[in-house]
Amino acid sequence: MTRHQKRLSAPNAWPVERKTQTFTVKAGAGPHGEAGVPLLILLRDVLGYVDSKKEARYALNEGAVLVNGDAVSDEQRPVGMFDILAFTEREEYYRVFPEEGGRLALTPIDADSADSRLGKIVRKQDVSGGATQLTLHDGANVRLDEGGDEYSTKDSLVVDNETKEIVAHFPYEEGALVTAIDGTHSGEIGEVDEITITAGSGDNTVIVETDDGAFETIEDYVVVIDENFVADEDEDGGDDE
């Protein structure tokens, strides 16, 4: 099986130049499915910390690059939406966040924010022993021995990177703060004004109020977030001025 991916056919979320070269590295098996960006692309093409796969492997073998609190040694490890990327020696921390066009970008955050990550609940099921299992957007599972009734699909959780325990819960409902992760409004942040349930097999839709007006998108394209994401965006905007 080839270890390369043609740039022109790479997922839209990948932050790579499409026409500079023919191939780029292929994502390995892991979280986020096909949308996961190989760690090498972030290290080389986005951050410019390495110039080659060999340099990336050397840096990763030092154990100073963490994804969601765990040291990573595989340069093909997929990294995706809301993952936390930490460079311990540099004391630099980033959250993977969607921007315009659906491409994934790295948003600088502080060390405290890097201790946990956001996850959207995409599946909820009862498992053995009367427990509840919540599956997040990246494939991670959270098991609850009790209290599972308060969680629903489309809600968001904040999970501690070390203990893997839930530290915050944000229900998907009118008034919730959300960001669009796909479609023409990807990266925009606002509050849910109205949720429309579509009969049959059609997509449910949601109207989101923003500082600049409002937009409508399908329900699957929004994720509930917390106010820390708005602070991150404000800080980034201030740095650009």
N, C-alpha and C positions, 0 to 999 in steps of 0.2 A: 504494500500500500504506500502511495506517495506521501511524503512528508511536506509537500508544498501545496500552496493554494494560489490560484490565479487571482491577481489583484482585481481585475475587472468583475469577477464573479464573487468576490468576497461579500459577506453580509453587509448591508447598508450601515449597520451600527459600528463597523470597524473603522477606526480613525486612520486610514491609510490613503496615500496618494494612489490613484488608480492607473495613471498612465506613465509613471516614471520608470517602472520596471514591470516585467511580465508576472513574476511570482513573488509571493511572500510566504512566511511560515504558516503551516496549518495548525489549527487548534487541536490539542490532544483531548482525550476523553476526560470528562469532568463536568462541573456545574455549568448551567446556563445553556446547554445544548449548542446548536450551531451559532447562536448569537454571541457566545463567549469569545472574547478577544485574547489571542495568545499573549502571555505576559511579555514575551520578547518584543512584540510590537510596541507595547507601552514603554518598555525600557529603552528601546532603540529609536523608534520613529516618533514617539510623542515627547518623552522626557529628554532624550539625547544622552542618557547616562552611559550607554555602551554603543560601540560601533559595529559589533558583530555578535553572532551566536556564541562564539567562543568566549568573548568577554562577558556575555550574559551568564553563561554557565559558571564562570569563575566567581562572579559577584554573588550568584545565588548559592553557591557552595559555601560562602562565608556565613550564611544564615542570617543576614541582615535585611532581607526583603521578606516582609510578612503580608499575607493576604488573609484578611479577617482574623488576624491574631496568630496565624500559623506560618512558620517558616516554609518557604517554597523552594524546591531545588530543580523543578522542571520548567524550562523556559517556554514550553508549549501549554502550560497550565492555563485553562480558560479563565478570564476575568470578565465580569459583567456588571450589569446595573446594580448599583448600591453597594458593591464590594468596597472594602476598605483596604487601601494599599499603604503600607508603612515602610519607611526606610529608617531603621533605628539609628544607624550611625550618623545619618544626616539630620535626624530629628525632623523629618518631613513626612506629612500624612496627607492622603488624598482619598476622596470619595468618588467613585465612578458614577457619573450623572449624565442623563441624556441632554443633548443640546439640540438646536434647530436642525431639522432634517433627520433626526433620530440617531445621529452619530453619538457615540459615547465619548465623554470628556472627563478630565480629572479636575475635581474641585478641591483646592487646598482646604484642610480643616485643622483644628488643633488636636493635641494629643488626647485630651479627654474625649473628644468626639470620636476618636479612632478606636475607642474601647468597645464599641458596639456597632451593629449595622441594622439597616432596615430590610424587612422582607415582606412581600405581599403574599397573603394566603391564597393559594390557587386550588387547594383541595383539603377537605376535612373528612375524616373517616374514623369510625370506631374500630379499635383493635383489641387484641386479647387482654383479658383482665379488667375490662370495663374502662380502659383508658381511651383517650382521644389523640389522634395523630393529625397534626397540621403540616401540610406540605407547602413550602414557600416557592417563590418564583424561580429560584435557582436550583431547585431539587432537594434542598435541605429539609429534614423532617424535625419537628418539635413534638415530643410526646408529653401529654398532660395526663397525670393520674386522676386529676379532679379539676373541676372548673372549666371544662371544655365548652359548656353551653354558651358562654359569653362571647365566643369567637365565631366568626362567620367568614366564608370565602369573600374575597375582595377587601377585607380588613387588612391593616398593616400592623406588623409587630416590630419592636426593636429588641434584638437578641444580643446578649452579652457575648463577646467573642471568646472569653475565657471559660465561663461557666456554661454557656449555651442556654442560659435561662432567659425567659421573657422579662424585660425590664420596663416595657411600655406597650400599650395597645391603642391603636387608632382606628375606630370603626369607620366603615365606608357608609356615609349617610349624607343627607343634605346639610350643608354648613361645614363639611369636612374640608380641610386644606389638601389640595391634590396637585400633582404635576402630571402633564401629559408625557408619555414615554414613546409615543409613536404618532404617525400622522403629520399633518401640516402644522400642528401646534406643539410639536414635541419640544420639551424644555420649558414651556410656559407654566406658570404657577398661579393658582387662584382657588376660590372656594366653590364647592358644588352648590349651584343654585337650584337645579331641578334634575331629577332622575326619571327617565321615561322607560317603562317596561314595555317591550315590544312583544306582541303575541306571536306564537309560532316560533320559527327558527331564525327570525331576524335578530340583529344585534340591538341590545338595549343602548340607549343614548344618554348623554349627560351634558347639561349646560354648565359651564364653568365661568364664574365672574372673576375678572382680573382687574388690575389697576387701570388697564387701557381699554376696558370694555368687557366683552364676553365672547366665548366661542363654544361650539357644540362639537362633540366627538363621540365615538363609541365607547361604551363602558370599559372594555378591555384595555383601552389606551390610557387610562388614568390610574394613578397609584396614590393612596393617601400618604401624606408626609407630615412632619411636624415643623414647628416654627424655626428650628435650627437650620433647615434647608434654606429658608428665606434669608436668614442671617448670613449664610454662606454666600448666597447670590449677591447680597448687598456689599459684602466685603470684597468680592471679586470685582464688582463694578467700581468700587472705590479705588482699587489698585490700578485700574485701566485709565483713570483720569489723570 
